[in-house]
Amino acid sequence: MVSRTYIPNNRYSCNGQTMSRVQKDLSSSPHQGLSQPEEKREMLRRSATTVPRICVVGAGVAGLRCADILLKRGAQVTILEARDRVGGRVCGGFKHPKETSIDFLQLCQGKVNGHMVDLGPNWIHGTEHNPILDMAKETKTATMSWDGRQAVFDPHGKAMLDEEALQNTELVWTIIEEAMKYSNDHNAEIPVEKSLYDFFAERLQKPHSYENDDAESKRKRDTILQMAEMWGAFVGSPIQSQSLKYFWLEECIDGENLFVAETYHKVLSKAAEPALSGADIKFGTKVTAIVSKGDAQSPKVVVKTHTEQDLTFDEVVMTTPLGWLKRNIQAFTPSLPERLKEAIAAIGYGNLDKAYITFPEAFWNEPSDVSQSQPMHQPSVNPNVTATAAPLNQPSDSTIDPAHYPGFTLWTSPHYAESSNPAHWNQEAVNLAALPSPNAHPTLLFYTHGPTSLHLTDLLRPYKSPSDPEAQRVLSDFFKPYYSRLPNYSASNPAHQPSAILATLWANDEFAGFGSYSNFQTGLERGDEDIEVMRYGLPERGVWLAGEHTAPFVALGTVTGAYWAGEGVAKRILKAYGLGEDEKGGGMSRMVDNTGHSA
């Protein structure tokens, strides 16, 4: 079930039962928006006896799921996609069955030395009633759990002893747990400017944090604060700007965080099948304006494209990323209501990118003189965060060979890369050589975020492609101070030098909104209400919003959230036209019953 046991100050009563804020959110009709008064709920359309013509803008996960639900009930669906592929930020390519000349594998999903990799999400967040996991199982997609071990390098490039790294990592996650609980318990009284980093600093100043307030204790505090900055790679923005007030919105579905070892390509193929076969998909079609006409009972929406073509529909579902909405707020006529514009502006939008660095051999994964610690102990109460590279909520029965180098490596505040990283941004990598066979390959997956992502985007801007030989050299030079500190590295050994680097540049991608994934920044005053306002959209104008930024609170910023958002909007449209709802299997409806308890 979805559990938020930490929010006694944000509870509601339903049928005599006490419900958490998130249970209340999930037990409402899909995506109606809790803050909207009853008189603003969408009404039945006057043209409910006709087949509705519905436009879905964007062929990402939200758009594909929305189209699937609508098509099952007989709606006429057109998908306008600016790219020449499906998937959006989920890149798991395949060939379009109708246009075999378009190689979606090449366009959408990367390969490094023949190894398939995801350019978008790598994770399935939470395993309790997660439809994405259901599809992974149905398609026999290989997923796996890491054993939780993490290697840590100090600011001077020296590897921490395994026991120290273990203790420090556990302390970081213990404080994150405390911050999650504090955010849930004290949301109303937390100042909007207070950050998660502030919470860490205060927590580490408590007298009982360390036995002695000496130089060693100060070094320990500094180390924990440096390690805490790894949070930025989970949400795409620095920990110093993570809102403590709305930190509770970062918690996600209960269960494990699974790494998609085989990539998302089969899951995406499964999700796209109904739309590819039943919808009219117009690839390479950039939407420039959305003009609402008619009235609430019979709206008409004109969609203008970059080819100066005007297309008219009964309803339009905008599944464009939050970053696109922020930059194209003027595209809507009439102008969006002020409250909706405020909501779009208020929610943060991160920069989260990847660099896959492949070597002729996984030199770091070979036995060395460094002993391996036991799998990291999992605290008894763990909030399941929207983690991208977290050694958290991983079960003890991991399929990882314990003799392998740890799955996660963190280089804290590197002071040994002044020329390439003068700001001392943390660096983090996942060891893909430790994946179970046959998916293992000699690759390090570096997650970059915030200023690092923007810096790399600037460095690569002069080159036509990240695969340009000079661009490859630039990337190698940037990451060399980190991979060169791994065990067994030899500068003179050609097998220890990168053979290929594949970098994402979402921060330079117009259709991704020049970034990736919603998040919650300091200064945010009404974060939960902002999500609900976007989620509600403008049904009275025939304009609806869907995507990971309009998901249930428990799935914001995830593939599952995008899937549920598309599903929720589709069900609301079907209800407006009296077309009923799609089957319940795989959707939100089976997560909680009408009392908000686990179904």
Legacy VTK file of the C-alpha trace (Angstrom):
# vtk DataFile Version 3.0
C-alpha trace
ASCII
DATASET POLYDATA
POINTS 599 float
0.000 0.000 0.000
0.977 3.647 -0.169
1.934 4.594 3.345
2.614 7.983 4.871
2.764 7.234 8.547
4.457 10.557 9.266
1.673 13.092 8.725
-0.589 13.466 11.760
-0.892 17.205 11.074
-2.114 16.602 7.526
-4.895 14.078 8.035
-8.503 14.016 6.899
-11.557 12.074 8.013
-13.541 9.856 5.673
-16.352 7.534 6.772
-15.065 7.766 10.318
-11.591 6.744 9.216
-8.501 8.947 9.471
-6.643 9.295 6.192
-3.250 10.724 5.399
-2.857 13.551 2.894
-1.652 11.103 0.264
-4.392 8.561 0.937
-6.903 11.375 0.529
-5.188 12.258 -2.738
-5.323 8.687 -4.039
-8.849 7.903 -2.862
-10.357 10.831 -4.744
-11.574 10.269 -8.267
-8.451 10.093 -10.419
-6.814 13.495 -10.631
-9.797 15.663 -9.789
-7.743 18.021 -7.674
-8.548 18.349 -3.979
-8.415 22.114 -3.884
-11.056 22.651 -6.564
-14.573 23.581 -5.391
-17.407 21.320 -6.453
-18.854 23.870 -8.870
-15.638 23.681 -10.903
-15.793 19.916 -11.416
-16.129 19.077 -15.097
-19.660 18.618 -16.423
-21.068 16.233 -18.986
-20.441 17.480 -22.482
-23.434 18.512 -24.560
-22.035 16.402 -27.422
-21.763 13.287 -25.278
-23.624 11.223 -27.881
-20.917 11.779 -30.485
-17.471 10.230 -30.742
-15.095 12.774 -29.195
-12.094 13.916 -31.207
-9.226 14.150 -28.760
-5.722 15.469 -29.305
-2.887 14.233 -27.118
0.158 16.497 -27.320
3.218 14.375 -26.634
3.909 10.655 -27.107
5.667 10.089 -23.813
4.429 7.666 -21.181
1.570 9.963 -20.080
0.406 10.488 -23.651
0.650 6.812 -24.559
-1.334 5.713 -21.514
-3.939 8.419 -22.062
-4.369 7.343 -25.685
-4.629 3.682 -24.664
-7.522 4.334 -22.251
-9.356 6.612 -24.691
-8.995 4.250 -27.652
-10.428 1.353 -25.654
-13.662 3.338 -25.261
-13.979 4.353 -28.884
-12.601 7.896 -28.831
-10.896 9.264 -31.931
-7.319 10.035 -30.873
-4.661 12.098 -32.621
-1.198 12.320 -31.094
1.018 15.258 -32.002
4.665 14.487 -31.252
7.462 16.975 -31.864
10.104 14.247 -31.993
10.356 11.497 -34.587
9.848 8.799 -31.982
7.669 7.794 -29.060
8.753 7.674 -25.431
9.522 11.285 -24.509
12.087 11.185 -21.742
11.751 7.413 -21.458
14.166 6.303 -24.140
13.784 2.613 -24.871
13.749 2.488 -28.615
12.305 0.112 -31.167
11.174 0.270 -34.769
7.828 1.767 -35.627
5.802 -1.094 -37.163
4.336 1.238 -39.780
7.582 2.952 -40.732
10.416 0.467 -40.643
12.750 3.045 -42.135
12.680 4.907 -38.809
15.081 3.194 -36.444
13.772 4.144 -33.005
16.556 2.200 -31.367
19.054 4.567 -32.911
16.967 7.665 -32.309
15.681 6.965 -28.829
17.946 4.620 -26.985
21.681 4.779 -26.766
24.314 2.166 -27.376
27.837 2.237 -26.028
30.092 -0.290 -27.740
27.074 -2.393 -28.602
25.549 -2.264 -25.121
21.999 -0.913 -24.891
21.482 1.804 -22.267
18.620 4.034 -21.163
18.975 7.724 -21.867
15.980 8.408 -19.655
14.945 6.682 -16.415
16.840 3.638 -15.140
14.619 2.874 -12.153
11.191 1.583 -11.160
10.308 3.506 -7.991
8.470 1.313 -5.522
7.101 -2.184 -5.950
3.736 -1.956 -4.201
0.957 -1.929 -6.829
3.154 -0.345 -9.488
1.829 -0.753 -13.060
5.280 -0.147 -14.536
6.606 -3.110 -12.581
3.604 -5.115 -13.795
4.601 -4.366 -17.397
8.225 -5.201 -16.655
7.142 -8.600 -15.378
4.771 -9.146 -18.293
7.500 -8.380 -20.823
10.096 -10.377 -18.857
12.249 -7.269 -18.486
15.221 -7.964 -16.254
15.258 -5.817 -13.122
17.571 -6.107 -10.155
18.344 -4.832 -6.682
21.719 -3.522 -5.623
23.255 -4.773 -2.388
23.560 -1.256 -0.958
27.351 -1.027 -0.787
28.799 2.370 -1.662
32.423 3.402 -2.174
33.228 6.948 -1.068
36.200 9.146 -1.916
37.118 12.092 0.279
37.849 15.618 -1.039
41.507 14.681 -1.548
40.675 11.659 -3.695
41.424 9.056 -1.049
39.062 6.094 -0.735
37.354 5.853 2.634
37.677 2.626 4.538
34.658 0.436 3.911
33.463 0.605 7.509
33.678 4.404 7.596
31.865 4.709 4.262
29.157 2.391 5.584
28.700 4.345 8.810
28.657 7.713 7.047
26.201 6.550 4.406
23.865 5.207 7.071
24.040 8.500 8.973
23.177 10.467 5.810
20.095 8.329 5.222
19.120 8.430 8.877
19.046 12.234 8.704
17.068 12.066 5.456
14.529 9.872 7.256
14.346 12.400 10.079
13.896 15.239 7.583
11.067 13.367 5.853
9.309 12.831 9.154
9.876 16.442 10.199
8.510 17.702 6.861
5.398 15.569 7.285
4.855 16.517 10.918
5.622 20.239 10.709
4.813 21.212 7.129
2.646 24.174 8.123
5.266 25.798 10.353
8.450 25.213 8.342
9.704 28.470 6.766
9.552 28.373 2.975
13.217 29.344 2.674
14.473 26.429 4.788
16.297 23.725 2.830
17.110 20.082 3.375
20.755 21.140 3.658
19.801 23.494 6.510
18.200 20.546 8.287
21.413 18.543 7.911
23.523 21.411 9.255
21.254 21.860 12.282
21.072 18.141 12.958
24.856 17.866 12.906
25.229 20.755 15.354
23.302 18.948 18.086
25.510 18.198 21.097
24.639 14.503 21.034
25.585 14.109 17.375
29.198 13.467 18.295
30.871 12.580 21.558
33.619 15.196 21.338
33.579 18.604 19.717
37.154 18.324 18.470
38.899 18.511 15.111
37.942 14.936 14.288
34.288 15.651 15.031
34.411 18.724 12.809
35.926 16.627 10.026
33.132 14.108 10.481
30.457 16.818 10.262
32.056 18.243 7.135
32.201 14.774 5.597
28.491 14.128 6.224
27.535 17.513 4.777
29.645 16.786 1.698
28.079 13.346 1.292
24.597 14.820 1.772
25.062 16.736 -1.468
24.476 13.457 -3.305
20.769 14.256 -2.865
21.049 16.597 -5.840
21.465 13.641 -8.200
18.086 12.296 -7.069
16.062 15.391 -7.983
18.224 17.324 -10.449
18.933 20.328 -8.227
21.361 21.004 -5.349
20.413 19.963 -1.824
20.807 23.619 -0.799
17.650 24.387 -2.800
15.582 21.334 -1.810
12.539 22.596 0.086
12.294 21.130 3.581
8.690 22.312 3.827
7.739 20.173 0.826
10.314 17.437 1.255
7.418 15.069 1.996
6.455 15.296 -1.676
9.689 13.445 -2.536
8.517 10.247 -0.872
7.277 7.612 -3.310
5.542 4.242 -3.496
6.447 1.730 -0.811
8.678 -1.199 -1.597
12.022 -1.499 -3.326
13.659 0.714 -5.921
14.482 -1.618 -8.811
17.140 -0.933 -11.422
16.017 -1.821 -14.942
19.023 -3.909 -15.898
17.737 -4.703 -19.385
16.653 -1.089 -20.091
13.098 0.164 -20.537
12.847 -0.823 -24.210
10.371 -3.710 -23.792
8.227 -1.800 -21.290
8.015 1.172 -23.641
7.206 -1.077 -26.569
4.355 -2.607 -24.570
3.030 0.786 -23.474
3.161 2.140 -27.024
1.407 -0.732 -28.800
-2.201 0.567 -28.489
-1.332 4.100 -29.613
0.838 2.952 -32.521
-1.907 0.709 -33.810
-5.004 2.773 -33.025
-4.149 6.476 -32.930
-3.262 8.887 -35.704
0.300 9.839 -34.733
1.840 12.854 -36.404
5.593 12.777 -35.738
7.771 15.831 -36.186
4.827 18.088 -35.352
5.679 20.972 -33.062
2.735 22.619 -31.297
2.952 26.411 -31.173
-0.448 27.502 -29.835
-3.607 26.174 -28.187
-6.755 28.243 -28.710
-9.888 27.399 -26.712
-13.336 28.139 -28.149
-16.914 27.144 -27.424
-18.185 26.683 -23.881
-17.820 24.267 -20.981
-20.476 21.909 -22.329
-19.209 21.903 -25.897
-15.623 23.141 -26.073
-13.588 23.311 -29.254
-9.842 23.605 -29.166
-7.702 24.686 -32.086
-4.117 23.432 -32.046
-1.665 25.399 -34.183
1.555 23.747 -35.354
4.908 24.932 -36.672
3.702 24.167 -40.229
0.947 26.785 -39.739
-1.630 24.021 -39.774
-4.734 24.494 -37.618
-6.259 21.320 -36.198
-9.571 21.390 -34.309
-10.522 18.956 -31.538
-13.116 18.553 -28.824
-10.476 18.076 -26.124
-6.697 18.550 -25.934
-4.459 16.777 -23.422
-1.123 18.533 -22.922
1.463 15.987 -21.762
4.390 18.291 -22.469
6.991 18.450 -19.655
6.709 21.060 -16.945
9.768 22.825 -18.361
7.967 23.237 -21.693
4.915 24.707 -19.970
7.104 27.178 -18.113
8.668 28.421 -21.354
5.469 28.397 -23.429
2.927 29.870 -21.050
2.008 32.402 -23.743
0.970 29.610 -26.145
-2.509 29.403 -24.616
-5.415 31.586 -25.760
-7.233 32.885 -23.781
-4.439 33.387 -21.300
-4.242 30.757 -18.578
-5.873 31.677 -15.256
-3.488 33.398 -12.871
-3.652 30.586 -10.326
-2.626 28.010 -12.931
0.227 30.225 -14.138
1.366 30.610 -10.544
1.350 26.833 -10.070
3.369 26.195 -13.232
5.915 28.806 -12.176
6.131 27.619 -8.556
7.056 23.963 -8.987
10.761 23.454 -9.649
12.232 21.805 -12.725
15.560 20.029 -12.439
18.576 19.252 -14.590
19.439 15.585 -14.379
21.743 14.044 -16.979
23.884 10.967 -17.545
27.228 10.034 -18.981
27.842 6.384 -19.819
31.594 5.776 -19.954
32.531 2.386 -21.399
35.973 0.796 -21.189
37.544 -2.203 -22.943
37.461 -3.951 -19.584
35.981 -3.290 -16.144
39.336 -2.861 -14.446
37.716 -1.580 -11.235
35.535 -4.665 -10.903
38.468 -7.055 -10.615
39.659 -8.281 -7.201
41.930 -5.842 -5.424
43.597 -5.482 -2.046
40.634 -3.460 -0.771
38.279 -5.572 1.321
34.578 -5.467 0.609
32.156 -4.563 3.356
28.947 -6.413 4.046
25.725 -5.212 2.397
24.536 -2.014 4.024
22.061 -2.483 6.850
18.664 -1.027 6.047
17.106 1.040 8.867
13.811 -0.309 10.155
11.783 2.661 8.863
12.710 3.967 5.430
10.815 6.540 3.395
11.078 5.383 -0.202
12.414 8.438 -1.974
12.419 9.123 -5.680
15.995 7.931 -5.896
18.020 7.774 -9.086
21.186 6.354 -7.598
20.468 5.666 -3.965
21.772 2.704 -1.973
18.410 2.732 -0.206
15.513 0.289 0.044
17.539 -2.497 -1.502
16.816 -5.985 -0.120
19.441 -8.195 1.447
18.873 -10.934 -1.162
20.417 -8.896 -3.979
21.582 -10.722 -7.084
24.861 -8.760 -7.025
28.064 -10.727 -6.579
29.470 -9.396 -3.269
32.998 -9.762 -4.664
32.285 -7.054 -7.213
33.222 -3.456 -6.649
30.285 -1.623 -4.976
27.356 -0.645 -7.127
27.611 3.034 -6.158
30.604 5.361 -5.978
30.569 8.886 -4.582
33.403 11.395 -5.019
32.762 14.102 -2.418
33.744 17.733 -2.952
36.732 16.918 -5.204
39.556 19.400 -4.625
41.889 17.588 -7.008
40.128 18.660 -10.232
40.507 22.426 -10.000
40.832 22.980 -13.753
37.688 21.048 -14.726
35.639 21.324 -11.528
36.678 24.444 -9.591
33.340 24.507 -7.731
34.062 21.011 -6.335
30.752 19.493 -7.413
30.211 15.960 -6.133
30.313 13.189 -8.718
28.420 9.899 -8.579
28.540 6.718 -10.639
26.832 3.327 -10.871
28.869 0.225 -11.656
27.143 -1.438 -14.617
29.810 -4.133 -14.697
28.119 -5.501 -11.567
24.786 -6.073 -13.318
23.702 -9.721 -13.495
24.589 -11.604 -16.667
23.868 -11.137 -19.542
23.279 -7.420 -18.931
26.637 -6.566 -17.371
29.047 -4.468 -19.374
32.241 -2.524 -18.556
30.514 0.815 -18.111
30.310 3.472 -15.436
27.051 5.431 -15.396
27.693 8.933 -14.067
24.669 10.888 -12.882
25.101 14.643 -13.129
22.715 17.295 -11.872
22.096 21.005 -11.558
25.210 23.086 -12.177
27.260 20.096 -13.383
24.685 19.265 -16.069
24.524 22.881 -17.176
28.327 23.098 -17.231
28.677 19.996 -19.424
25.958 21.289 -21.732
27.933 24.500 -22.177
31.145 22.560 -22.817
29.509 20.439 -25.512
27.501 23.201 -27.177
30.173 23.952 -29.827
30.011 20.373 -31.130
27.417 18.946 -33.451
27.006 15.816 -31.339
28.361 14.341 -28.087
29.779 11.564 -30.286
32.071 14.044 -32.026
35.667 12.927 -31.290
36.545 16.275 -29.740
33.388 16.191 -27.611
34.394 12.716 -26.451
37.773 14.069 -25.397
36.126 16.915 -23.472
33.909 14.439 -21.619
36.787 12.101 -20.869
38.890 14.963 -19.509
36.052 16.041 -17.230
35.429 12.588 -15.740
39.019 11.293 -15.685
39.842 12.670 -12.197
37.139 10.337 -10.863
37.352 7.080 -12.789
41.165 7.214 -12.569
40.888 6.826 -8.776
39.105 3.495 -8.996
40.988 0.331 -7.968
43.568 -1.113 -10.396
43.560 1.927 -12.708
46.731 2.389 -14.775
47.199 5.457 -16.959
49.497 3.453 -19.230
47.047 0.636 -19.836
44.920 1.201 -22.993
42.225 -1.074 -21.544
41.747 1.448 -18.737
40.946 4.329 -21.065
37.372 5.032 -22.283
36.437 3.395 -25.547
33.109 5.256 -25.833
31.155 7.922 -23.953
27.444 8.549 -24.370
26.136 11.698 -22.682
22.590 12.978 -22.431
21.930 16.668 -22.844
18.394 17.144 -21.579
19.418 20.638 -20.453
19.784 21.487 -24.151
16.589 19.749 -25.309
13.720 22.049 -26.269
11.094 19.314 -26.174
12.195 18.220 -22.697
11.769 21.797 -21.522
15.552 22.195 -21.228
15.695 19.962 -18.180
14.218 16.894 -16.580
11.692 16.157 -13.843
9.734 18.297 -11.448
11.080 18.980 -7.966
10.371 21.172 -4.954
12.607 24.152 -4.311
13.038 26.520 -1.399
10.566 29.396 -1.544
7.704 27.060 -2.460
4.619 28.163 -0.499
1.764 25.935 -1.692
3.448 22.969 -3.326
0.686 20.388 -2.877
-1.985 22.849 -4.023
0.151 23.820 -7.029
0.306 20.175 -8.112
-3.459 19.854 -7.712
-4.146 23.014 -9.716
-2.025 21.727 -12.619
-3.572 18.295 -12.273
-7.086 19.763 -12.552
-6.221 21.679 -15.722
-8.875 23.573 -17.676
-11.647 21.064 -18.438
-14.117 23.924 -18.922
-11.984 24.945 -21.928
-11.334 21.388 -23.091
-7.660 21.646 -22.074
-6.149 19.057 -19.737
-2.638 18.634 -18.318
-0.881 15.321 -17.689
2.650 14.188 -16.912
4.941 13.347 -14.018
4.321 16.854 -12.630
0.556 16.200 -12.265
0.838 12.711 -10.779
-0.464 11.538 -7.396
1.820 12.887 -4.693
3.265 9.431 -4.160
4.528 9.201 -7.758
5.660 12.710 -8.691
8.748 12.784 -10.873
8.528 9.106 -11.877
7.571 7.005 -14.901
4.747 5.536 -12.833
3.502 9.026 -12.099
3.421 9.932 -15.775
1.527 6.714 -16.526
-1.057 7.409 -13.821
-1.412 11.037 -14.885
-2.313 10.043 -18.451
-4.697 7.423 -17.144
-6.403 9.845 -14.767
-7.071 12.491 -17.406
-8.393 9.886 -19.850
-10.880 8.610 -17.279
-12.106 12.123 -16.559
-12.667 12.766 -20.268
-14.511 9.467 -20.678
-16.730 10.388 -17.747
-17.524 13.742 -19.329
-18.711 11.970 -22.470
-20.547 9.214 -20.645
-18.253 6.585 -22.082
-17.478 4.849 -18.791
-14.023 3.885 -17.617
-11.337 1.491 -18.676
-10.780 -1.731 -16.765
-9.300 -1.284 -13.308
-6.312 -3.564 -13.686
-2.958 -1.824 -13.623
-4.279 1.562 -12.558
-4.504 3.722 -9.481
-7.949 2.443 -8.599
-6.621 -0.741 -7.052
-4.155 1.014 -4.757
-6.688 2.221 -2.184
-10.345 1.583 -1.612
-12.891 4.324 -0.960
-11.786 4.666 2.650
-8.221 5.350 1.634
-6.985 1.992 2.910
-4.995 -0.539 0.947
-7.126 -2.393 -1.550
LINES 1 600
599 0 1 2 3 4 5 6 7 8 9 10 11 12 13 14 15 16 17 18 19 20 21 22 23 24 25 26 27 28 29 30 31 32 33 34 35 36 37 38 39 40 41 42 43 44 45 46 47 48 49 50 51 52 53 54 55 56 57 58 59 60 61 62 63 64 65 66 67 68 69 70 71 72 73 74 75 76 77 78 79 80 81 82 83 84 85 86 87 88 89 90 91 92 93 94 95 96 97 98 99 100 101 102 103 104 105 106 107 108 109 110 111 112 113 114 115 116 117 118 119 120 121 122 123 124 125 126 127 128 129 130 131 132 133 134 135 136 137 138 139 140 141 142 143 144 145 146 147 148 149 150 151 152 153 154 155 156 157 158 159 160 161 162 163 164 165 166 167 168 169 170 171 172 173 174 175 176 177 178 179 180 181 182 183 184 185 186 187 188 189 190 191 192 193 194 195 196 197 198 199 200 201 202 203 204 205 206 207 208 209 210 211 212 213 214 215 216 217 218 219 220 221 222 223 224 225 226 227 228 229 230 231 232 233 234 235 236 237 238 239 240 241 242 243 244 245 246 247 248 249 250 251 252 253 254 255 256 257 258 259 260 261 262 263 264 265 266 267 268 269 270 271 272 273 274 275 276 277 278 279 280 281 282 283 284 285 286 287 288 289 290 291 292 293 294 295 296 297 298 299 300 301 302 303 304 305 306 307 308 309 310 311 312 313 314 315 316 317 318 319 320 321 322 323 324 325 326 327 328 329 330 331 332 333 334 335 336 337 338 339 340 341 342 343 344 345 346 347 348 349 350 351 352 353 354 355 356 357 358 359 360 361 362 363 364 365 366 367 368 369 370 371 372 373 374 375 376 377 378 379 380 381 382 383 384 385 386 387 388 389 390 391 392 393 394 395 396 397 398 399 400 401 402 403 404 405 406 407 408 409 410 411 412 413 414 415 416 417 418 419 420 421 422 423 424 425 426 427 428 429 430 431 432 433 434 435 436 437 438 439 440 441 442 443 444 445 446 447 448 449 450 451 452 453 454 455 456 457 458 459 460 461 462 463 464 465 466 467 468 469 470 471 472 473 474 475 476 477 478 479 480 481 482 483 484 485 486 487 488 489 490 491 492 493 494 495 496 497 498 499 500 501 502 503 504 505 506 507 508 509 510 511 512 513 514 515 516 517 518 519 520 521 522 523 524 525 526 527 528 529 530 531 532 533 534 535 536 537 538 539 540 541 542 543 544 545 546 547 548 549 550 551 552 553 554 555 556 557 558 559 560 561 562 563 564 565 566 567 568 569 570 571 572 573 574 575 576 577 578 579 580 581 582 583 584 585 586 587 588 589 590 591 592 593 594 595 596 597 598
